[in-house]
């Protein structure tokens, strides 16, 4: 009976150990639970460890804060979680070439250190959250080859560091921003969005668009 | 006459009895079949060996999980771990001879039917691991005077704990944990004198922990932690629970100090107080816990030292004190504790040395003393019993060498000794251990060379960075078929990168930067390592060209080849590496132009390459597929020669009869149009000279 009690406590500790306050590990473990991982690439993601810095596909900085999440081409399905927005030191979010569905959580706009957001080649639907306009260090924004709809948020034109934007092969509508960093984004990074109207006309001319 | 009526009376009585008996036979069978249909629901097929068309009235007694008494009444029903999905129907109340009702882990939902109160013979009721919900109907249990075991662990019951259970005079095992019960633990539970096991863990209880529970003199195990949030601390009165063997009050917001009166618990084997906000010192009086086998006080705010008196705890196997504010030495007697298997004291302020004979008891399995201020040597006998799995000494001030004995410790799974002052050679055996998955020895003063024989094919993480390791990278590193992360940066390695390295199927990160003397070319076999995400070869002596095969690495995110002597052109193929987000080729001898499409990288990625840039004399192929001799590093054509060639061609064209020119022009028109067309033809021709097929790269 005592042995059973010990096993009980240990398993409870294992599953509930995250109450300690390792919020970055908790957030990532929440992501793990909402993803389906047939190739077991997340096998090393052990929530009982004091931080996620020894997990594979995670890179931390000197202070044991997560700076990179590299899960491209990992055969993952399932969906993203709002808890990802808690990774304040995250610079590279690489989830491209998977089968991830669901929407882009607006909480990703809280990733104030983010340099690269690569969600391309997935099955993601819903709209591009305007909160991504808060990512003032963003250089790479690649959302192409998904099922995104709605407009391209104008808030993105405020990110002066943006160098690469690719939203091709989606179902976006409305107009293509042309100001700020979008001056240098080639038009074919917007192609294959049947309802996308074309570059916005600045000035008095307005498009009659039903895109909200 | 009187005889006749009496006979008739008897006969009818017999008939009545007979019919009563036969109806109770068929009714238990019918009840069970009714249970089956209610508990299985329309789409789930469970209880398949409870056939509906049973002929014999006592057929139910051979259903699986069913036991009957001599009258074919069901006395025991045990249907567990079968994925049912229905509910318990009211008919359950008809099985009034039931002594044992166990329907655990069956995915059942709904509420307990009031008819369950009929089961007054019940001794065991186990409905654990289901989805029952609502308030727990304590009033149903008032008649169950024989009840000894009530197990509702891991359901969705809510509301306050049922006080009616205090009326049960025989109950020994009360397991109500893993639900959503709220409110305080009722004081009246202190009246359940028969109780031996009390489980209230994993609920949402609040309020002060009742000191009155100290009256439970038969209590052997108490689990009240996890997700509960009590006000205040551990009542000192709990020291009176003289039968107690297990006290688990982990993670329930306890404050205050550990009462020294707990030392009265002479039968206590497991003391779990971790993940609370306990303060003060560890009471030396707890050395009186002579039966103690496991002590977990981790993740609290305890201060002071480990008491000297704990040397009496000779039965102890596990000591967890990590993440507190403890100080002082790790007591020397820890090496003498005959049964110690787990010692985890990381993240405290412990000083001085580890006991020299730690591990001598031959039982040490997990050792984690990381993030303290420990000094001195690594004890030689840590693996004396061949059972050591975790050796975690990181972030201390350990000095001296790694004992050679640890190279023979075949049980090791994790070695994390980085950030110390260790020196000497890393024992070759470490690289050949059969089970070790993590080897981290970085940030020390290790010297010597890596061994030629490397066979530890369980190794996933190998971090040797920031040491003084010399010699070459052994080709045998290609045997580490599970290797994912290789960190050799900031050492004194020399020689070439063995191409065997790139046969590793799982390699994700490789960093060999700042060795300064690693030389040779980047092998084209680098492309075999398709899972590579991060490459850092910077600050070495690499020469030769960047192999175009590097573009085959579809997951490469970071490429740093800076501060080498790499020459040649940047392969055009690298433009297509969409996964690349961080590139540093600075401070090399690259020539030609940066391929267009690399606009995303700023100048710092390419700085320090004198012959690289728009003014470069050298020109590189501008489209893929161009056959070039890889040893030819200088430009194929010099601009002046090019202009001369063009001039010759222009002259030739102007001398050609108009009809030939018309054949190039898609529509007729004025001379202006023709001239325009001629210009575009010239552009095509010039491209043709360079590229060989006149197409533009897209």
HADDOCK unambig.tbl for C-alpha pairs under 7 A between the chains (distance, minus, plus):
assign (segid A and resid 2 and name CA) (segid B and resid 246 and name CA) 6.73 0.50 0.50
assign (segid A and resid 20 and name CA) (segid B and resid 275 and name CA) 6.97 0.50 0.50
assign (segid A and resid 72 and name CA) (segid B and resid 555 and name CA) 6.52 0.50 0.50
assign (segid A and resid 163 and name CA) (segid B and resid 600 and name CA) 5.55 0.50 0.50
assign (segid A and resid 164 and name CA) (segid B and resid 600 and name CA) 6.85 0.50 0.50
